[in-house]
């Protein structure tokens, strides 16, 4: 094997130059334009997600029966009590309309008194308990 100091020196110089060269990335300014409806959708999703938690919450059941009547009852409840969340839940064999998502029993009972005036069969429930 022939050892040539000139070639080795040249090779080392090239490697050194490559290591020393400063490499810069391109810089680009990016502007994102977001549809205003997107933020409204996110806010609605946050509101819905906060009302989904039912672990230690109370609800008021205003209807128990078939699907079509449950949908009508849901629309009535949403019209008459827009300040409360309302949803239809299927529990074999019936559909149920639940109103509210109350943290305490006292808060739920206050609202039950108001809702019972319109729905006399309304009852206070605590799902999953």
N, C-alpha and C positions, 0 to 999 in steps of 0.2 A: 504494500500500500504506500502510495506516494503522498507525502504530507507537504502541501504547498502553502507557506505562510502568507503569501499575497492573496490567494483565493480566500483563505480563512479570515484574513483581515477585512477584505471586501465584504464578505458575507456578514461578519459581525457589525460592520458599519451600516449595512442595509437594515439589519435587525434593530440596531440602536435608533436609526432614523425613524423606522416605523413605530417604535415604542414611544418616541418623543413627539411625533406629530399629534397635534391637538385636533381631535375630530369633533366637529360641532353638528348637532342635530338641527334640523330645520324647525323654525318656530312659526306657528300659524295661530292667528287669533280666530277663535270659533265663537260665533254668536248663535245661541239657541233661541228660537222664537216659538213660544208655546201658546197653543190655543187657550183662550180664557176658560172655555168650557171644561178643559182638562182639570183645572184647579177646582171647579165646582164639583166635578165627578169625584175627585179625591176627597173633598170635604164630605160628600154624601156617603162615600165608602167608609170613612172614619166614623161617621155618625151611626151607620148601620152596624159596623163592627163593634162599636161600644155597646150597642143594645143587644147584641147576640149573647153576651155572657149571661148565663142563667144559673150559675152555680149556687149562689146564695141570694138570689133575687126572688121577689114576689111578683106574681102576675094576677090579673083578673080575667077569669074565663067568662065570656058573655054568650057563647054559643057552642053547642055540641050536636052534630048531626051530619047531613049529607054534604057533598062537595059544592053543589050549586048554591044551596042556601048559605053555606059558610062564606062563599065569595060575596054574596049579597050583604050578609051581616058585616063582613070586613069593610066593605065600601061604606055602609051606614056608620060604623064606628069611626072610621077615618074622617067622615064628614062631620059627625057630631062632636068628636073629641080629637081635634087635629093636634093638640099639644101632647098626645100620648102616641107611642109607637103601637101598632097593631099588626098582628100576623096570624096566618092560618097554619095550624099544625095538624099533621095526620097522625093519629094514634089509633091503631086497629080497633074497631072497625069504623071509627067516626072521625070527622074533621072537627077541629076545635078552633075557636077564635080567641086569642089571648090579647089582652090590652095591657100596656105598660111594662115597665122594667124597674120595679121599685126596690130600693136598697133596704128599707126597713119595713117592718110590719105596720107600724103606725102610719107611715106615708101611704102604704097600700090600702089600709082601712079607710083613710080619709077619702081617697079616690074611689073606693068601692061604694061609699055612701053616695057620691055624686053619680056614679055610673049605674047604680042600682035603681035610681029614679027612672031611668030609661029602659034598663034591662033588669027586671025584677028577679030573674033567675041567675044573675051574675054571682060568681063565688070567687073567693080568694084562694089562690093555689101557690104552691112552691114547687116548681118542676124539679125532678131528679132528687127529691127528698122523701 
